[in-house]
Amino acid sequence: MSQEFPIGSKVRVIALPPYIKTADPMPMLRPPDIISIGEEGIVLDRRPGGYWGVRFTRGAFLIDSQYIESTEHPPESQPDSE
């Protein structure tokens, strides 16, 4: 069950994977502590296998959709208080 994120939307890291893969043409593995839980990034593109290219402050990385969530929630409808 893969979530879908619009290109250019903001996402937040909710869990750290065992390793992080860079989004370079020749991806390299990095330790997971290069990003932190709660860090926000911008979705760059969709990659095969449920991965998303996301730009964080320390670079662009490929991250599985199970480790991120959208920060752009639709406004909740508030009940009328009469």
N, C-alpha and C positions, 0 to 999 in steps of 0.2 A: 504494500500500500504506500505509494509514493505521493508526497504532496507536490502540488504545482505552485510555482512562484512566478509572477510576471517579471520579465527582464526589467531591471532598474529598480525593483522594489527592495526595501530594507528587510534583512533577516537578522535573527539573533541566535547565537550558539547556545543550545540547551544541554548538550553533553559533548564530551571530547571523544573522538575516535581513537583507536590504538595508535594511529599515525596520521599525518596530514600529507597530502600530495599537492605539489605546486601546480599551478595552472599554466605552466610554461609549455612551449611546443614539445620539449623533452621533459616530462614531469619527473620530479625527484621527491623522494620521501623525506619528510621532516618530522621531528618529535612533536607530539601533540601540544606541548606547552608553548608553541609559537603563537597560538591563539588562546583565549581564555573563555570560560563559560560566562555568558552574558555579553560578550563582545558583539557588536553590530557590524554588518557589512552590507554591500550592495550586490545584488545578483547581476552577473555579467552575461551568463549564457547557460544553456542546458546541455549536459553531456550524456552520452550513453551510460546505461547501467544505474540510473537513478542519481547521478552526480550532478552537482551544480557548481559552476564557476562563480566564486564569490570574492569580491575585493574587500580585504580587511586593511587595517592600518599598516600591518607588516608585510603586505603583499597579497597576491591573488592565489587562491587555493581551490582545489576541488574537494567538495564536501558532500557526503551522502545526505539525502533529504531527511533521514531520521535524526540527524544531529542538529538541525536548524528549524526555526519556526519564524513565521512572518511577524513583524512588529507593527504592521499596518492592519489593525483590526477595524472592521466596520463599526460605525457608531451604534451603540446599543440603544434600542428604543426604550424610552422611559415611560412608565405608566402615568396616565393623567392623575394628578392628585387634587381631587375636589372634595 
